[in-house]
Structures are given as structure tokens and as C-alpha cells.
Amino acid sequence: MSVDGWLLAVCAARMLMTSVFMTYAATLPVLRGAWGMSATAAGSIATGFQLGYAVSLVFFSSLADRVGARRVFLGSAWLSAVSALAWALWARSYLTGLVLYTLVALSQGGTYTTAIMLLADRYPSERRGAAVGWLIASSSAGYALSLLVSGWALAWGGYPLSFVASAVGPVGGVVVLWWALRATPNVLHSRREGARFGTAVLRNRPAMRLILGYTFHSWELLGMWAWTPAFVAAVFAVSGAGSVRAVELASYVTAAFHVMGLVASSSMGRLSDGLGRRIVLVGLAATSAVCSLAFGWLIGLPVAVIFAVGAVYGFTALGDSPVLSTALTEAVSPAHLGAALALRSFLGFGAGAVAPIVFGRILDLTNAPGPSPTTWGWAFVALGLGGLVAAGCAWGLVPDRGNALRAKMTAM
């Protein structure tokens, strides 16, 4: 599928919106010392962000069913810009960081699921996987941008400059999004008489299996995103790099992992349009789980090994996200899609909110007190268990390769 101008503009806006998402993770090793945080406390800020994002996704997704996805998308974007600036200017301690970073998350939810709803309205099923893949890829580009900008700014002006530099993205994103959606209609789907959320979603077995799979996918992915920059920084520290230099280098390496996620998102959604959703989901989730189970035990090995495994990890951990999203748009009626996405977001990002603090607690339990853990394996194993469950959920889906190929032939 070629990317049209409308999709390119929406993706550009989404990339800029998410350029604040990884700033905390990128600066975490420095913030632990500057703000006097244990690993558990540090994880709680990431948890606050994920919980706020989960609440935000539920609220904005449900609201979009009632007032329209376009309207909610734009409103959330404006709130995101304001909250990002507040975080950049005033987050200077554990408490202010927790409150303001959670506020950023509370404002951001309407820029994700509403975009999926707009894409579901605009593109037919045989092209939808590719379109959603580009949307998810734009988020990965934003995460990579966040890490690159944060690492560069950290070296020049410390974490305050990192915060300010990354907050510029959401402000620019509002402008791009307003331009992109200026001629896009605000569509409201009428619900069939008698159709209820319970029937349309809760008793819809394929939809619930996809939602459950997304929940455990989020546990693994969001836990990995929150702590991988700190883990890679520890790898560089072991190899002899100074503390600030290790954090800077780790932000660049982790950005490369997000670029791999970008490649995965833009390609796996399209691949699932042809091969079917199930086979792609199973392969990606199983491979990601294996990476989680192994990754933390690699500390002490050459940086090249960490980079190679991390690249595969970044590709597979995110690659199933557009496929899960596309499959859900096909399993649920448009009139209930916002509600289904709200439930998925609550469970998925709720699990993703718990994962960083559980990860941090495992680090505290398996290491001596101090800011630089040396044993990371068990914490990553906890993430891998979620990946295994996600693979099992995908395995239980009905094989759909024939349906995908027939749809592709019909479109030709």
C-alpha cells in the first residue's frame, strides 16, 4: 500500500505527539541520582504514566463513539501540547515528576485510538493492516526521536534541557494535525437497535481473545520500553563508559531498537493483509517472548551482541501491535469500536502500567541497594511470561489466511 498525503500527515502528527514518551526512560539513570529514587520509586513514575494513559485511552475512546473521532483527536492533541510544556518546565523532583508525567499521559490517549478509528473508516479491510501499520510505525518514530533528542540534550544541558527539547514535538504535532484533518469529516456511527456492548464485545470471542492477547503484549512491550534504556546504560557502564556517557550512548542504541519497531510496524501490518492476522501474530509474539527470557542475562557480553538481540527484540515486541489493532477493527462493528478499544486500552495499558514497577521491584529484590543493578535477567523473564501468553492467545484465533488472500484478490 502506498502512503497517501492524508495518512502521511496524520502519521507525522502522531510522531511529534509521541516525542515526549521516552524522555523519562532516556534520562532515568540520571534522574535516579538527581531525584534520590530507588528502582521501585523510579518504576512508579513510569507506572503513573501508563496508568494515566490507560485512563485517558478509556475516556477518549468511549467519548469518540459519542462525539466523533476527529473532534476527540484534535482536542486531545491540544491538551497534550499544554501538558508537555508543563512537564518540561516544572518537573524537578520525584513528586512533581510523578504528577506532571501522569498529566502528560492523561492528555495523550485521544491521539491514538481515535486515529485507528479514522483509519478504519477510511481504508477497506484489505488495505487496513498496512495503514494501521504506518500509524504504529509513526509512534515508533516518535519514540526514537524522543530518545535521540533526549540523549543529545542531556549531554549539553542535563535533564531539564532534555525535557524542554522533547516537549517541542507535541506543540508542532497540533499544528500538523489541524492541517491534516481540516477537511476530514467527523463521522458518528449509528448503533443497531438492540445491539449492546456485552453482545458486540464481551460475548464476541474473537474480539475478547484479541483484547486478552493485547493485554499481555502490552505487559511485555511497555515494561521493556520503560527499562531497556537503563539496562543498555548498565551494559555500557560495565564496558567502562562513564555514567553520563553511558546514558547518552544507551539513548542512541535504544532509539535504534525503536527504529526496528518502526520497520516492523510498517511491514507486519501489510504482511498480515496477505498472510492473515493469526500466523503473523503467533510468529511475532513467540519470538518476542524468547527475546525477553534471554535479554537480561546478556549483560557483560559485547555491546554488539546486546545490539543484535535488542534489534530483534524491538522488531518483534512491537510488530504485532498493528496486527492486533487491525484484527480488532474487523472483529467489532464500527459503532462499538470505540468502546472495544476503550476496554482493550484499560486492560492493556493497565497491565503495561504495572509492568515497570514490578520490573523495578524485581531489580530491588535481586540486587544490592544502589543505583546500578547488575542482575537484570529475572526482571526481563517476568516480561517474557506475558509474551508467552500473548502467543497462546494468537494461536487460539481462527486461521484466516484464506480470507486475507480472497480479500486481496477481490481488491485487484
C-alpha positions, 0 to 999 in steps of 0.5 A: 500500500502506498502512503497517501498525503492524508495518512502521511500527515496524520502519521507525522502528527502522531510522531511529534505527539509521541516525542515526549514518551521516552524522555523519562526512560532516556534520562532515568539513570540520571534522574535516579541520582538527581531525584534520590529514587530507588528502582521501585520509586523510579518504576512508579513514575513510569507506572503513573504514566501508563496508568494515566494513559490507560485512563485517558485511552478509556475516556477518549475512546468511549467519548469518540463513539459519542462525539466523533473521532476527529473532534476527540483527536484534535482536542486531545492533541491540544491538551497534550501540547499544554501538558508537555510544556508543563512537564518540561518546565516544572518537573524537578523532583520525584513528586512533581515528576510523578504528577506532571508525567501522569498529566502528560499521559492523561492528555495523550490517549485521544491521539491514538485510538481515535486515529485507528478509528479514522483509519478504519473508516477510511481504508477497506479491510484489505488495505487496513493492516498496512495503514494501521501499520504506518500509524504504529510505525509513526509512534515508533518514530516518535519514540526514537526521536524522543530518545535521540533528542533526549540523549543529545540534550542531556549531554549539553544541558542535563535533564531539564534541557532534555525535557524542554527539547522533547516537549517541542514535538507535541506543540508542532504535532497540533499544528500538523494535525489541524492541517491534516484533518481540516477537511476530514469529516467527523463521522458518528456511527449509528448503533443497531437497535438492540445491539449492546456492548456485552453482545458486540464485545464481551460475548464476541470471542474473537474480539475478547481473545484479541483484547486478552492477547493485547493485554499481555503484549502490552505487559511485555512491550511497555515494561521493556520500553520503560527499562531497556534504556537503563539496562543498555546504560548498565551494559555500557557502564560495565564496558567502562563508559562513564555514567553520563556517557553511558546514558547518552550512548544507551539513548542512541542504541535504544532509539535504534531498537525503536527504529526496528519497531518502526520497520516492523510496524510498517511491514507486519501490518501489510504482511498480515493483509496477505498472510492473515492476522493469526500466523503473523501474530503467533510468529511475532509474539513467540519470538518476542517472548524468547527475546525477553527470557534471554535479554537480561542475562546478556549483560557483560557480553559485547555491546554488539551482541546486546545490539543484535538481540535488542534489534530483534527484540524491538522488531518483534515486541512491537510488530504485532501491535498493528496486527492486533489493532487491525484484527480488532477493527474487523472483529467489532462493528464500527459503532462499538469500536470505540468502546472495544478499544476503550476496554482493550486500552484499560486492560492493556495499558493497565497491565503495561502500567504495572509492568515497570514497577514490578520490573523495578521491584524485581531489580530491588529484590535481586540486587544490592541497594544502589543505583546500578543493578547488575542482575537484570535477567529475572526482571526481563523473564517476568516480561517474557511470561506475558509474551508467552501468553500473548502467543497462546492467545494468537494461536487460539484465533481462527486461521484466516489466511484464506480470507486475507488472500480472497480479500486481496484478490477481490481488491485487484 
